Amino acid sequence: MKKISLALLLAVAVIAGCSKKDGGTAGNQYGLSTKNNIVWWQLSDITNLIPYVSHDANAAYVYQMIWEPLNSTDPHTQQLIPWIASLPEISADHKTYTYTIEKNVMYSDGHPLTGEDVIFSFKTVMNANILDASSLRNYINAVDSVGYVGGDKYKVAFYLKEPYFMMDRVIGGGYVLILPKHIFDPSNSSDNISFAELKKGMATSGAAKEFATKFDELCKDRSGKYYIGSGPYTFKEWRTNDFVTIKKNPKYWAASKDWGEAYVDEIIYKTISDPFAAITALKGKNVDFIDNVTPPSAWAELNQPFIKKDTFYFNVCTYLAWNSQRPLFKDKNVRLALSHLVDRDKIINTVMKGLCQKVTSPVIFTQSNSPTIPEVKYDVEQAKQILKDAGWADTDGEGILDKVIDGKKTPFKFTFATNSGNEARKQILLIVSEQMRKVGIDASVQPVEWSVFLENLHTHNFDACYTGISGNASEDDMYQTWHSSQAKNKGSNIYSFINPEADKLMESIRTEFDAAKRKEMTQKICDIIYQEQPVTLLWAQPALMARVDRYDNIEFNRQRPCVALPEWIAKGSGVKPIAGRPGTIMKDVAN
């Protein structure tokens, strides 16, 4: 997601390295390289590196190194800190946020970053004709306009139509990264688009539509000519289905700031579509880091003396999503029955090797957690009774339940979608499918390529799927993933959860600045989700990390992917942490 800034750059990943053939060796018995780079395994090719239109977590690990937000986040405290701009001056009514931009901020091509780039970036996100930005756009719906203060291009104010409790983080904390206007809009066509026009929504013609068409087209370009940012890394190369490489920016404007130094020289995000081949590459020292080894049994069996293993829980939970647009899943009682057919204990103990915590709420590891929601227990007989009461029966003796829906006899037959290459997910779905088969439900499993899987989710082109929800390390806003408005236009409400009461609560939370009241309303939303069962919540799974033991200066945090990789330093490389900077070399963590 687009929720991380440069200190969240430090708290969010970065890695590189192509192969160890041209690196030195540590001279130890394992022949570990001393080259100051990192090769990070990715299961699938990155879908898009332009921040606003990408829904790919792997892509975020790259583009957050190239582009930056107005403010950064301290990885230790998770508090906002000044970066491109000062922390905001906030009006008493919480409807005006004013930022002063530092005058030494430069893009990697030497062009200064000013308020012109800030206004352009927010205009782009607010353009409803750019459909792929819809999930991000909902966060800034409260923004009415952005403009200079007193004509000063280094001082910008955001004017809101209504307050929003997370607006300082949304505007400044990593949701909207600042793209260079001179690269993305050299003809200044966005100057002809007013904020008043953007607030009207999607246009069928005019400047907003024309700009969106051009922007969507350039987002497909992988040459790198548009990947010009102000961040600590610059784009080097992208070989489709092979790797993306970024390299350290030697002229990085913030290198002297606390949390500004990135020690890793080069980062390569290496695509290997077979997880077992990736593990082989790790054992062969051709990959340095795997942030989540799959399946868990393979992680448990890693025992090479030069490989370190770490586990760390972060704010993400997995679930089975039922597409409520499909006739089979419109009835909440049917969805409840399906939840009763998932033996989470069995799956955790077998497939996940005990390395999970069951969850009953979509809000976990935050101050808004709802621990009082009961678990939907595995109960086959209860599921059978619920399905019977809902009118499902095997009327033709073929072994599959059926029911007349909209005047048509409909068999209870559907397909689970998941991404190819994730063996653990496939195993889990096969177990669930087998249990459902025993009660007369025909559920097949269809893995598809990652980019296709993501597109299908956001266009609701699936029956059911295995996926997850990832949130902030502190408090999050459920609006993006649960509000009914986000079930449209490629929003993140992929399951089409629509509940007027929940909508009102989510809308009220956005303008509530009392944390205790927000928590109370969040718990009510979670209660409604429990009653409606749009998803079958499964578990919180820790990151099962594995790395070649050739690095120092390693830390862990709850912001995915749990490691501050720009701070890693290869042993024997001669690179030393800058004295006096914040940051601590931590011992390995297993929790």
N, C-alpha and C positions, 0 to 999 in steps of 0.2 A: 504494500500500500504506500501511499505517498505521505508518510507521517514521520519522516525522519530528517534531521538536519545535519550540519557538519559534525557537531559533537555527536549527533546521532549518526553521523558518518562514522565517527569513532565507535559509536555503539551499534552501528549497523555494518555490515560487512564490506570487505574489500580484499581482493586477493589477486595474485597473478603469478605468472611464471609460465613458460611454455614447456620446456623440457629441461632436464638437469644436465644434458650433455655438454652445454657450454658453461656450466657453473663449476666452481672449485669443489673440493671435498674437505670435510672437517678433519680428515686424517685419523678418524676413529675406525673401530673395527667394522662399522656398518657402512662406511663410505658415504655419509650424509653430505649433501651439498651445503656450501656456505654462501651461495648466491642469495642476495637479499630480495627474494621474490616469493610469491605464493601461487600455487596452482590449486584452484578451488573447483571441485567437481560440481557440474550441473547435470541434472537428469535429461533436460531437453534444451533445445536452442532457445535463446531469448527471443521473445516475440516482437518487442518494440522498445527502443531506447528513448523515445520522446515521453517525458514523464506524464503528461496529462492524458494520454490515450492508451497507456499501458496498464493492464490488469495483472501483470506477471510479477510475482515477488522476486524472482531471479533478476529480472530487469531492474527492479528498484535497487538491488545491491550494486548495480553498475552506475545507473544514472545519478544516484545520490552522491557519487564521487565526482561527477562532472559538473553538475549544477547545484546551486545552493539556495536556501531560503533566507529570509530577512534575519531571522534569529536562529541560533543553534541551541543545542540541548546538552547540558552537562551529563555525561554518561553515568557519573556517580550519583548525582542527586536527582536527575531527570527534570531539573529546573531549566527554564529558558535563560539564555545568556545572550548579550549583544553579539552580533556577527556582521553581516553586511550592513545592518542598521542597528540603531539603539533599540532597547526595549521600548514598547509603545507608551506614549502618554495617553491615558484613557480618560475620557470625559466622565463626569459624575453620573451621567445617565447611561453609560456604557454603549454609546452610539457613535462615538468618534474615536478612532485609534490613529495616532500620529507617530510617524517614524522618521528619524533623521538618518540618512544614508551616509556612510563613511565615504570620503572623497578619494580614497586610495584603492577602492575596489576595482579590479580589472578582470575582464574576460581573458582567456588564454591567448587571444589574438592581439592583446594590448588595448582593446577598446574599453573605455571606462563604463562601469555600470552606474546608471542613474535612475531617477524616478521614472524616466521614459520607459525603461525596461520593466519596471514594476507595474506600471499602468498597462503596458502591452500584455504582460503575462496574465494579469487578472482579467483583462478583456477577453483573452483567448479562452481561459477556463469558463468564463461566463457566457460564451457563445453557444447557445443551445443547438446550433447546427452541427457542432462537433459532438456527435453522439457518444463516441468512446470516452468523452470526458464527463459523462453524466454522473458517474458514481462519485467523482471528486466535486462536481459542481454543487451537489446538495449541501456540502459543508459551507459554501460561501453564498448560499441563497440570501442570507441576511444582508449581504453587502449591496448597498444601493449605488454607490459610485466611489471612484478613487480619483484624487486630484492633487496637484501641487499646492503647497501652502505658501501664499504670498509670491507665487511665481517661481519659487525656488525648486529646481529640479533635484535637489538632494533632500527635500523634505516633502513627504507625501502623507496625505490623510485618507483614511478609509471611513466613509460615512455609511452607517447602517440604518436600515429601515426598522430594525428591532434588535434588542440586545441578544447576545448568544454567549453562554457561559464559557465556551471553549474558543472564543474568537481570537484571543491572543495566540493560541497555538495554531489555529487554522491559518490566520494571516501570516504569522511569522515563524511558526515552528516546524515547517517541513511539509505541509500539505501542498503548498504551491511553491515550486522552485522557480527561480527567476531566469527566464530565457532571454537571450539577447535579441532585442528588436531588430538591430541592424543585420542580423543573420536570417531571422525568420520572416521579417517584413521590410526588406530594403526599400520598397516603393512607398512605405508609410501608408498603405491602404487602410490599416486599422484606425488611422486618425479620422477616417470618415465614418466610423462606427461610434455612436454615442452610447453611454451607459443606459440612457432611457430606452434606446432601441433594443439593447440586449435584455433588459428586464421584461420586454414584451414576449420573450420566448423565441421559439423557432421561426425563422423567416423563410419564405419560399423563394425570395429573390432579394436583391439589394446587396449592400456592402457586406453585411454580416454573412450572408449565404455565400457570396463570392470568396470572402476570406476563408471561410470554413472549408470550401472545396480545395483551395490552394494548400491550406494547412494539412488537410487529410492526405493530399498527394505527396507533400514533402516528407510526411511521417513514414512513408514507405521506403525512403532513400536510405541505404545502408552504407554509403560511401564514406561517411564521416564529416562531410562538409557542413552539416548542420549541428554537429556535436561540439559546439564551442561553448564552454562554460566558465564560471569563475572559481570552480572547485580545485581541490588539491591534485586531481588527476585529469589527464587529457586522453582523448580517444586515440588509439593506435591502429587497431585492425579488427575486422569482424569477418570471420569465415563461417558461413552458414552451416549449421549442424556440426561445427567443429570447435570454435572458440571465439571469445571476444576478449581483446586485450586492451587494457588502459595502462598508461605510464604516468609516473610522478611528474607533476608540473614544476619545473625548476624555477619558474617565476611566480609561484603562487603568492598572491597578495597577503594572505593571512598566516604565512608560515611562522611568523614570530609570535603569534597569539597563543595563549594557553589553549590546548586542544587543537591547535592549528597544524602542528607538525604531523605529517604522514611519513612513517619511516620506510615502508615497503616501496621499493623502486618501481616494480612493475607487477601488474595483476592480470592473470589470465583466468577467465571463467571457462573451464574446459567441459564441453558437452560429451558425455558418454551415456548413451541411451539404455545400456544394460547395467543395472546396479552391481551385478556380480563382476562385470568387467571393470567397473570403477574400483571395486575393492582390490582386484588384481593389480590395477594401476597404482593404488596406494601402497600395496605390498612391494611393488617394483620401484617405488619412489618416483614415479612419473606423475603422481598427483600428491599434493601436500596435505590437503584438507578435505574432509567430507563432513558437511554440517549435519547430516542426518542419514546414517547408514540404514539401509533397508535391504532385506527384512531384519527385524531385531535379532533374530537368531544369528545372522551373519556378524552383527556387532558383538554379540556375546562370545563368538568364536575367534575374534581377532586377538591373537596372543603374541604377535611379533615383538621382540624386545625394543625395536626402534619406533613402535607405534604407541602413541598415548591416546587413551580414551577418556572422554568426559561426558557427563550427562547434566542437563540443566533444563528446568521447566521454565517456559515462558507463556505469555498470555495468548494461548491458542487452544481451541478445543475442536475435536473432530465430530462429525455427525453424518447420518444418512438423511438426505433431503428428499422430500416427496413433493413433486411438482403439482401444486394444488390446481393448476389449470387443466390437468388431465382428469378425465371423468373418474378414473379409479381412485383418485386421492382427494376428491372434493369433500368427502365426509370425514370429519375429525375423528369419529369413532373408528373408522377403518384405519386411520393413521395411528390411533392408539393401539389397535390390535397388532399392527405391524411392529410397533415398538416392543410389545410384549413378546414378540417372536425373536428378539435379538438377545442371545445369551452372551452378554458382555463379559461375565466372569470367565467363561470358557475361552473366549477369544483373547482376553488379556493374558490368561495363563498359558495359552498355547502359542498363538501367533506372536503376541507382543511380549512374551517371556516375562510377564509380571511387571513390565516397565511402563505402567500407565496408572493414572488415577481416574476413577469413574467420576463423571460430572453430571449434575442434574440441571444446571443453569448455563446459558450461553455466556454469562458474565463470570469470568474466573480470574483469580489472582489480582483483583483490584478492590478498591474500597467499596465498590458497589456489588460485590459478590452476594449471591442469594443462597446461603447454605441450607435454608429450611425447606426448600422444595424437595418433595419426596422422589425417590427413584422409581421409574417404571420398570418393575422387575420382570425377569424372564418367566413367563407363565403361559404355556401352550394352551391349556384348557381355557383360561380366561380369554385368550385371543380367539379361540374357536367360538366361544359363546358370543363375544362381541360381533364377530363376523356374521354369525347366524342371526343375531338380533338386527343386524344391518341389512338382512335380506340376501346374504350370499349363501349359495348352496350348489352342490354338484347335481344339477337337474338331469344331466344326460349320462351320468355314470362313467364319464371319461377321466375322472380323477382330478379335474380342475374346477374350482368354484366358478360360478357364473351368476349373473344378475341382469335383469332388464334395466338398462340405463337409457333414458331419452328414447324409449320405444324400441331399443335394439338389445338383443341378447349379447352380453359382453363377458367374455372369459376373464378371469383374474390373471392376466398375463402381462408382464412388463419387463423392461431391461434396466439393469443398473449400469450407469455410465461411470467410468473412472479413467484416469490417465494411464497410458501404457508405460511399462517399465517399473512401476511400483508394485513389487511382488507382494508386499504385506497387504496392501489394499485389495489386491486380487484375491488373496487367500481369505481375507475377512469376508468379502462379498460372496465367495463360494460357500463359506460356512453358513452365512445368513440365507443364501438362496436354497441350500439343501434343507434347512429347517422349514422354510416356507413351502417347499415342495411337499413336505410331509403333511401339511394341512390343506393342500389343494391350491397353492399359489405357484404359478410358473414364473420364476424370476431368473432371467439369464444375466450374464455379466459381459459387458462389451468395453474393453479398454480401447482408447483412441489416443492419437498423438496429442501432446500437451496443448498446443495452440488451438486445435480443433475442440478439445475438451473445454477450454476456457470460453471459446466463442459459443459453444452450445449452451453452456451454463447461462451466459449473459443474454442469450436470445431465447431462453426457456425451451430449447430444443432437446429435451430429455424427459424421461419418465421419473427416474430416481437416480441419485448419485451419492458417491462417497466424497466428501470434501471437508472443509473446516473454516472456522472463523478466527481471524487474528486481530488483536486489538492493541491499544496502547498499553504501556507498562504501568500506568497509573489509572486514570479514569478515562472511559471511552464514551462515545455517543452512539446509541443503538440505532439512530435514525437511518444511517446509511444502509444497514443490512436488514432492517425490520419494518420500516415505514412503507405504507402501501404505495406511495409515490415512487419508491425505488424498485417497484416491480415492473417499471416501464423503461423504455429507451436504454436498454443495456445496464440498468441499475444493478446493485448488488443483492437485492431481495430476489434471489434466483428461485426460491420456492414459492413465490407469489403469496406470501403471508399477508392477508388483508383483514385487519380488525380495527374498527372505528375507535374503540376504547383505547387500544394500544397506541393508535395514531395520536390521539389527543394527549396522552401521557408523554409521548416522545416529543411532541410539539411544546408542551409545557416545560419539560426538562431543559430545553434549549434556552429558555429565558429565565431560568431559575438559578440564582447565584448562591443559594444556601445548599451546601454539599449534603447535609443531612436530609433535606427535603428531596434532593435529586436521588439520593440512595433509596428513599422510601418509594418514590415513583418507579425507579428502575426495578425494584423488587416486585412491584405490581405487574409490570410488563412481563417479567420472567414468569410470574404466576399464570398470566394469560397464555404465554407460549407453552407452558406445561399443559394447560387445559386443551389447547388447540393442536398440539403435537405436529406442527408443520415440519419438524425435523425430529429424528431420533438421536438425541445427544448420546455420545459414546464415552469419550474420555479425553483427558489432557495427557498428551504424550510428550515426554521430554525430548529435546534434541539429543540424538545419539551420535555424538561427535567423535571423529577419529582423525588424527593428524600425525604426520611424520615428526618425530621429536627432534626438530632442529631449530626451534624458536624459543626466544625469551620474551619477556614483557607482555605476558598473556593475561587478559582479564575476561570476566564473564558478567553478563547483565541480562535482564529480563526482556530486553528489546530484541526481537528476532533479527539476526540469527544467533544472538546470545554472546557474540564475541566482538571485541573491538580490533578488528584485523589490521587496520592501518597502523596500529601501534606495535604489531609484532615485529621482531627483529631477528634475523637469522643469526644463529650462533656462529661465531668465527668470521662474520662479515666485516667486522671493524666498526659497524654503526653503533653508536651509543645513545641512550635516551638523553635529551637535553636537560641539564641540571636545573632544578628549580621548577620544572613543569609539574602540574598535577598528574597523578597516575601512579600506580603501584604495581610492581611485579607480583602477581598472585600465584600461589601454589595451585595445582590442579584441583578441580572441584568435582565431587560426585555427590549428587543429592537425590 
